[in-house]
Amino acid sequence: VPRSPAGAQPSQLTLDPPWTPVFVWEKVSLTCRGPGASVPTRWYMDEQLWKPAGPNLIQFSRDKPSRSSYQCQSPGAELSPPVTLSFSNDWLVLQVPARVLLEGDALPLRCRG
């Protein structure tokens, strides 16, 4: 995993919808933002280079249940913290925010069928 110059800001990875798990076939958008240019963006899945020179917004879905960790890196920025996303084919899912929560944060839950 390439590193940026010392002191570089980390890239910020956002997920839409911002919940996990999502249903299989449901489209998910990942957006990567850094302090400067937004392209080309490097995308990582499960700590492996997934898309070496992509746009800063990607959309995808899965056709079977899976769970993966995603990261991105904008030009001149550090690698983003990982976001774990699960795809489910269950009839009912209990969703939690896909972002990192800290002790004391409220934990919203959402039930979808």
N, C-alpha and C positions, 0 to 999 in steps of 0.2 A: 504494500500500500504506500503510494508516494506521499511524502510530507511536503508541506509548504514552509516558507521561511519562518524562522522563530518569531513568535509574537503575532502570527497571522490569526485572524478571527476564524472560528469554525463556521462551516456552512450550516445553514438551517434547513432542515427537511420537514415539510408539512404534508399531511395526508388529508384527502377529502374523498369520502366522509372520514371524519377524525375518530372513528370507532373501530374496534376489533373484537370479535371476528366479524367479517362480512360474509355474505352468501356467495357461493360459487356463481359465476357468470355476472356478478355485480361489478360494474366498472369502478376502478379506484384511480385517483389522480395523485401523483407524487410531484411536489414542487420543491426545487432546490434554490436557495438564495444565499448569496455571498456578499461581501462588502463591495465588490467591483463588478466586472463583467459576468454575465450569467451563462455564457456558452464559450467553448464547449464544456458540458458538464459530464463528469465521470460518475457512473452509477455502479453500486456494489450490491450484490445479493449474497447473503450468508458469507460475508467477508471476501468474496471473490469478485473480480471485475466482471460486471454484467454488460454494461454499455460504455465503451471507452471514450466516446466523443458524441454525446447525445444532447438533445435540447434540455432546458432547465425544467420542463414539465413533461411528464410521461403519463400515459393512461394505459391501463391494462386490466385484465380479469383472469381468472383461472377457471378451468373446467372440471377440476376435482379438488377435494380438500387438500390444503397445504398450509404450512407455517414457515415463514421466512423472515429474515432480518434484512432491512434495507438501509443503505447509507448513500450519501452523495458528496461530491466535492466540486465546488465552483472554482474557476481559475483564481489563483492567488490566495485561496482560503484553505483552512484545514478541513479534514474529513468531518462530516456531520456525526453527531451521536446517532446510534442505531435506533430504528423504529421497527418493531416486530408487528407483522400483520398476518392474521390467520384467515383462511377461507374455509367456510363450513357448508356442508350440504344437509345439515339438520333442518328440521321443520321449524325449530324455535331456537334463537340464540340470545344469550345474555351478553350484551356488549358493554365494554369498558373503554375509556379514552385510550387512544393509541400513543399518547404522549407520556412522558415520564412524570410520575407524581411523587411528591415529597411528603414526608411524615407531616401530618397536620392538614394536608390538602383535602378538600372535599372530594369524594369519589362518586361521581354521577354514574348511574347504571341505567341501561336501556334494554328493554325486552322487545325483540322483533320476531315476527313470524312470517 
